[in-house]
């Protein structure tokens, strides 16, 4: 057997016997590296005559290609075996159920707003929004609130520093300015609800300096008190999920409506436990009335042609009643234990499509 044939046989045997990629790489360097066996053979060609050098060079090139191909083939086999071993060692049984993740919870305020939008949306109301910082006109004057009204006083309202012209902006005390802005830029008929944050200087178990309100407004040529009563009766029964929930309207006074009415729902307080829809007691939940003609005039709407009704309620208040939350202040404590108890799963969100 010639010298090259012996080298071919030896390298081939060692390549086949290589057990891992590291030893195969070492063998490649030993055979084809700068100081490898075949490389050294090729460097010695210069010592041969022309004819012998040509023949020897062809043989060495053929051997080099053959060894390189064998190395590549063995490398592919070892990589495949290594991948199979990893797949066996790192196998995941996809038939097992996924480990349950710690799910977040939807805050009761967000849930209640979604419920309100779903209920009034089915009645044809659209959602309107406005700024949290208002001027005196939109927050008070346009709503027919007199200068001496307590809501204009420092002890009830958050005012911003005085401006150069002497006026002061205010953190809105209700979402009624959204109604004013909508009436100013929209030609009746219109039917909107305005949910959002409001701010008043008050804090106890049932009041917070920041809280949420929703107000509704309908303006057209034919709406009357009967439509107001029908709308609110249907709302109360849908929200509290009591088909025969007693609802009554008591005469009241608001500067921006005339006539005005407080809305009460039937309840029971026996044993110190509040139960909605049963018993002979009553619980006030919202205010309402027909829009005052002066409010329409302030918004550029002719009160001789158009009329309508408005209503408003605290979102925290009705959420506390529906879900049995005893203290309003806990809504803003950022306590995850409270949220896990009173919160809702994200997929439980109400909508006009999904319903309540």
C-alpha positions as CSV (number, residue, x, y, z in Angstrom):
1,X,0.0,0.0,0.0
2,X,1.4,3.4,-1.0
3,X,2.1,6.2,1.5
4,X,-0.9,8.2,0.4
5,X,-3.2,5.2,0.5
6,X,-2.1,4.5,4.1
7,X,-2.7,8.1,5.0
8,X,-6.2,8.0,3.4
9,X,-7.1,4.8,5.2
10,X,-5.8,6.1,8.6
11,X,-7.6,9.4,8.4
12,X,-10.8,7.7,7.1
13,X,-10.8,5.3,10.1
14,X,-10.2,8.1,12.6
15,X,-12.9,10.3,11.0
16,X,-15.5,7.5,11.3
17,X,-14.4,6.9,14.9
18,X,-14.7,10.5,16.0
19,X,-17.3,10.6,18.8
20,X,-18.0,14.3,19.1
21,X,-17.6,17.6,17.2
22,X,-14.6,18.7,19.3
23,X,-12.5,15.6,18.5
24,X,-13.6,15.9,14.8
25,X,-12.4,19.5,14.7
26,X,-9.1,18.5,16.2
27,X,-8.8,15.8,13.5
28,X,-9.5,18.4,10.8
29,X,-6.7,20.6,12.0
30,X,-4.4,17.6,12.2
31,X,-5.1,16.7,8.6
32,X,-5.8,20.0,6.8
33,X,-4.5,22.7,9.1
34,X,-1.5,24.9,8.3
35,X,0.7,22.2,9.8
36,X,-1.5,19.3,9.0
37,X,-0.4,16.0,7.4
38,X,-1.7,16.7,4.0
39,X,-0.6,20.3,4.0
40,X,3.0,19.2,4.8
41,X,2.9,16.8,1.9
42,X,1.8,19.6,-0.4
43,X,4.6,21.8,0.8
44,X,7.2,19.2,-0.1
45,X,6.1,19.2,-3.8
46,X,8.7,21.8,-4.6
47,X,11.5,19.2,-4.1
48,X,10.2,17.0,-7.0
49,X,10.8,17.3,-10.7
50,X,8.0,18.7,-12.9
51,X,6.3,15.5,-14.0
52,X,6.5,13.8,-10.6
53,X,5.3,17.1,-9.0
54,X,2.2,17.2,-11.3
55,X,1.2,13.6,-10.6
56,X,1.8,13.9,-6.9
57,X,-0.1,17.2,-6.7
58,X,-3.2,15.6,-8.4
59,X,-3.1,12.8,-5.9
60,X,-2.8,15.1,-2.9
61,X,-5.6,17.4,-4.1
62,X,-7.8,14.4,-4.6
63,X,-6.9,13.1,-1.1
64,X,-7.6,16.6,0.4
65,X,-11.0,16.8,-1.2
66,X,-11.9,13.3,-0.1
67,X,-10.9,13.9,3.5
68,X,-12.7,17.3,3.6
69,X,-15.9,15.6,2.3
70,X,-15.6,12.8,4.9
71,X,-15.1,15.4,7.6
72,X,-18.2,17.3,6.5
73,X,-20.3,14.2,6.3
74,X,-19.2,13.1,9.8
75,X,-19.9,16.6,11.1
76,X,-23.4,16.5,9.9
77,X,-24.0,13.1,11.5
78,X,-22.6,14.2,14.8
79,X,-24.7,17.4,14.7
80,X,-27.8,15.4,14.0
81,X,-27.0,13.0,16.9
82,X,-26.4,16.0,19.2
83,X,-29.7,17.6,18.3
84,X,-31.6,14.3,18.9
85,X,-30.0,14.0,22.3
86,X,-31.0,17.6,23.2
87,X,-34.6,17.0,22.0
88,X,-34.8,13.9,24.2
89,X,-33.3,15.6,27.2
90,X,-35.3,18.9,26.8
91,X,-38.6,17.4,25.7
92,X,-41.8,19.1,26.7
93,X,-45.1,17.3,27.0
94,X,-47.4,19.7,25.2
95,X,-50.5,17.7,26.3
96,X,-50.1,18.9,29.8
97,X,-52.1,22.0,30.7
98,X,-50.2,25.3,31.0
99,X,-49.4,26.5,34.5
100,X,-51.9,29.2,35.4
101,X,-50.4,32.6,35.4
102,X,-51.2,35.2,38.0
103,X,-54.0,37.1,36.3
104,X,-54.7,40.8,36.8
105,X,-58.0,42.1,37.8
106,X,-60.3,44.8,36.3
107,X,-60.9,47.6,38.8
108,X,-64.6,47.9,39.9
109,X,-64.7,51.5,38.6
110,X,-63.6,50.4,35.1
111,X,-66.1,47.5,35.2
112,X,-68.9,49.8,36.3
113,X,-68.1,52.3,33.5
114,X,-68.2,49.5,31.0
115,X,-71.6,48.4,32.3
116,X,-73.0,51.9,32.1
117,X,-71.8,52.4,28.6
118,X,-73.3,49.0,27.6
119,X,-76.7,49.9,29.1
120,X,-77.0,53.4,27.8
121,X,-75.4,52.4,24.5
122,X,-78.4,50.1,23.9
123,X,-80.6,53.1,24.4
124,X,-78.8,55.1,21.7
125,X,-76.5,57.2,23.8
126,X,-73.0,57.9,22.7
127,X,-70.0,58.7,24.9
128,X,-68.6,62.3,25.2
129,X,-65.5,63.4,26.9
130,X,-64.0,66.8,28.0
131,X,-61.1,68.3,29.9
132,X,-60.5,67.9,33.7
133,X,-59.5,71.5,34.1
134,X,-62.3,73.9,33.3
135,X,-63.1,77.6,33.3
136,X,-65.8,79.3,35.3
137,X,-68.2,79.6,32.4
138,X,-68.4,75.9,31.5
139,X,-68.3,74.6,35.1
140,X,-70.7,77.1,36.7
141,X,-72.1,80.0,34.7
142,X,-73.4,78.1,31.7
143,X,-75.1,75.7,34.1
144,X,-77.1,78.5,35.7
145,X,-75.2,78.2,39.0
146,X,-75.5,81.5,40.9
147,X,-72.4,83.4,42.2
148,X,-73.4,82.7,45.9
149,X,-73.7,79.0,45.3
150,X,-71.6,76.9,47.8
151,X,-70.0,75.0,44.9
152,X,-68.2,78.2,43.9
153,X,-66.6,78.5,47.4
154,X,-63.0,77.6,48.2
155,X,-64.1,75.0,50.9
156,X,-65.9,73.0,48.2
157,X,-63.9,73.4,45.1
158,X,-60.3,73.0,43.9
159,X,-59.1,76.3,42.2
160,X,-55.9,76.8,40.3
161,X,-53.8,79.9,40.9
162,X,-55.2,83.2,39.6
163,X,-54.4,84.2,36.0
164,X,-53.3,87.6,34.7
165,X,-56.9,88.6,34.0
166,X,-57.9,87.8,37.5
167,X,-59.9,84.6,36.6
168,X,-59.1,81.2,37.9
169,X,-59.4,77.8,36.4
170,X,-61.0,75.0,38.4
171,X,-60.8,71.2,38.6
172,X,-64.2,70.3,37.3
173,X,-66.7,69.6,40.0
174,X,-68.9,67.4,37.8
175,X,-69.0,66.2,34.2
176,X,-71.7,68.7,33.3
177,X,-69.2,70.9,31.4
178,X,-69.0,68.0,28.9
179,X,-72.7,68.5,28.3
180,X,-72.2,72.3,27.8
181,X,-69.3,71.8,25.3
182,X,-71.3,69.2,23.4
183,X,-74.3,71.5,23.1
184,X,-72.1,74.3,21.9
185,X,-70.6,72.4,19.1
186,X,-73.5,70.0,18.2
187,X,-76.9,70.8,16.6
188,X,-79.7,68.9,18.3
189,X,-81.0,66.2,18.4
190,X,-78.3,64.8,20.6
191,X,-78.1,62.0,23.1
192,X,-74.9,61.5,25.2
193,X,-73.5,60.2,28.4
194,X,-70.4,61.8,29.9
195,X,-68.4,59.5,32.3
196,X,-65.2,60.7,33.9
197,X,-63.2,62.0,36.9
198,X,-64.4,64.9,39.0
199,X,-62.9,66.7,41.9
200,X,-64.3,68.2,45.2
201,X,-62.8,69.1,48.5
202,X,-64.3,66.3,50.5
203,X,-63.1,63.1,52.1
204,X,-64.7,60.4,54.3
205,X,-66.1,56.9,54.0
206,X,-68.5,57.9,51.2
207,X,-66.7,60.9,49.7
208,X,-63.3,61.3,48.0
209,X,-61.4,64.4,46.7
210,X,-61.4,62.7,43.3
211,X,-64.3,60.5,42.2
212,X,-66.1,59.5,39.1
213,X,-69.5,60.6,37.7
214,X,-71.6,59.8,34.7
215,X,-74.1,62.3,33.4
216,X,-76.6,61.9,30.6
217,X,-78.2,64.4,28.3
218,X,-80.9,64.3,25.7
219,X,-81.9,67.3,23.6
220,X,-84.5,67.3,20.8
221,X,-87.9,68.9,20.0
222,X,-90.2,66.3,21.7
223,X,-88.5,64.8,24.7
224,X,-90.4,65.2,28.0
225,X,-90.4,64.1,31.6
226,X,-92.0,60.8,30.7
227,X,-89.0,59.9,28.6
228,X,-86.7,60.8,31.5
229,X,-88.6,58.6,33.9
230,X,-88.7,55.7,31.4
231,X,-85.0,55.9,30.7
232,X,-83.9,56.0,34.3
233,X,-86.4,53.2,35.4
234,X,-85.0,50.9,32.7
235,X,-81.4,51.8,33.6
236,X,-81.9,51.1,37.4
237,X,-83.5,47.7,36.7
238,X,-80.9,46.7,34.2
239,X,-77.9,47.8,36.3
240,X,-79.1,46.2,39.5
241,X,-80.5,43.2,37.7
242,X,-83.9,43.4,39.4
243,X,-86.8,43.3,36.9
244,X,-89.4,44.8,39.2
245,X,-87.1,47.1,41.1
246,X,-89.2,49.9,42.7
247,X,-88.1,53.4,41.5
248,X,-89.6,56.7,42.6
249,X,-89.0,60.3,41.7
250,X,-89.0,63.0,44.4
251,X,-89.3,66.7,43.6
252,X,-86.0,68.5,44.2
253,X,-84.0,71.6,43.1
254,X,-80.9,71.9,40.8
255,X,-79.9,75.2,39.2
256,X,-79.5,73.5,35.8
257,X,-82.8,71.6,35.6
258,X,-86.5,72.6,36.0
259,X,-88.4,70.6,37.1
260,X,-85.9,68.6,39.0
261,X,-86.2,65.2,40.7
262,X,-84.1,62.9,43.0
263,X,-84.4,59.2,42.0
264,X,-84.7,56.6,44.7
265,X,-84.7,52.8,44.5
266,X,-86.5,50.4,46.8
267,X,-84.4,48.5,49.3
268,X,-84.4,46.8,52.7
269,X,-82.1,47.6,55.7
270,X,-83.3,44.9,58.0
271,X,-80.7,43.5,60.3
272,X,-78.3,46.2,59.2
273,X,-77.9,44.6,55.8
274,X,-78.8,46.5,52.7
275,X,-80.7,44.6,50.1
276,X,-81.6,46.3,46.8
277,X,-85.1,45.6,45.4
278,X,-86.7,44.3,48.6
279,X,-88.4,45.8,51.6
280,X,-90.1,49.1,52.2
281,X,-87.2,51.5,52.5
282,X,-85.8,53.9,49.8
283,X,-82.3,54.8,48.8
284,X,-81.3,57.8,46.8
285,X,-79.0,57.1,43.9
286,X,-79.1,60.0,41.4
287,X,-80.4,63.4,40.4
288,X,-82.3,64.4,37.2
289,X,-84.6,66.9,35.6
290,X,-85.6,68.7,32.5
291,X,-82.8,71.0,31.1
292,X,-83.3,74.6,32.3
293,X,-84.0,77.0,29.4
294,X,-81.2,79.3,30.6
295,X,-78.7,76.4,30.1
296,X,-79.9,76.0,26.5
297,X,-79.6,79.7,25.9
298,X,-76.0,79.8,27.2
299,X,-75.2,77.0,24.7
300,X,-76.8,78.8,21.7
301,X,-79.9,76.5,21.6
302,X,-83.4,78.0,21.2
303,X,-85.4,76.8,24.3
304,X,-88.6,77.7,22.5
305,X,-87.8,74.9,19.9
306,X,-85.7,72.4,21.9
307,X,-86.0,70.8,25.2
308,X,-84.6,67.7,26.9
309,X,-83.5,66.0,30.1
310,X,-80.3,65.4,32.1
311,X,-79.3,63.2,34.9
312,X,-76.1,62.4,36.9
313,X,-74.8,59.9,39.4
314,X,-71.6,58.9,41.2
315,X,-70.0,55.8,39.7
316,X,-68.3,54.8,43.0
317,X,-71.7,55.1,44.8
318,X,-73.6,52.7,42.5
319,X,-70.6,50.4,42.4
320,X,-70.5,50.2,46.2
321,X,-74.3,49.4,46.2
322,X,-74.1,46.7,43.6
323,X,-70.9,45.0,44.7
324,X,-71.2,45.4,48.5
325,X,-68.1,47.6,48.9
326,X,-68.4,49.3,52.3
327,X,-65.8,52.2,52.1
328,X,-65.2,54.4,49.1
329,X,-61.6,55.2,50.1
330,X,-60.5,51.6,49.5
331,X,-61.1,52.2,45.7
332,X,-57.8,54.2,45.7
333,X,-55.6,52.4,48.2
334,X,-53.9,50.4,45.5
335,X,-54.2,47.2,47.6
336,X,-53.8,44.2,45.4
337,X,-55.6,42.0,48.0
338,X,-58.6,44.3,47.7
339,X,-58.4,44.2,43.9
340,X,-58.2,40.4,43.9
341,X,-61.3,40.3,46.0
342,X,-63.5,42.9,44.3
343,X,-61.9,43.0,40.9
344,X,-63.0,41.3,37.7
345,X,-61.3,39.1,35.2
346,X,-60.3,41.0,32.0
347,X,-62.5,38.7,29.8
348,X,-65.6,39.6,31.9
349,X,-65.8,43.1,30.4
350,X,-69.4,44.1,29.5
351,X,-70.1,45.7,26.1
352,X,-73.0,46.3,23.8
353,X,-72.0,43.2,21.8
354,X,-71.4,40.9,24.8
355,X,-74.0,42.5,27.1
356,X,-73.7,42.6,30.9
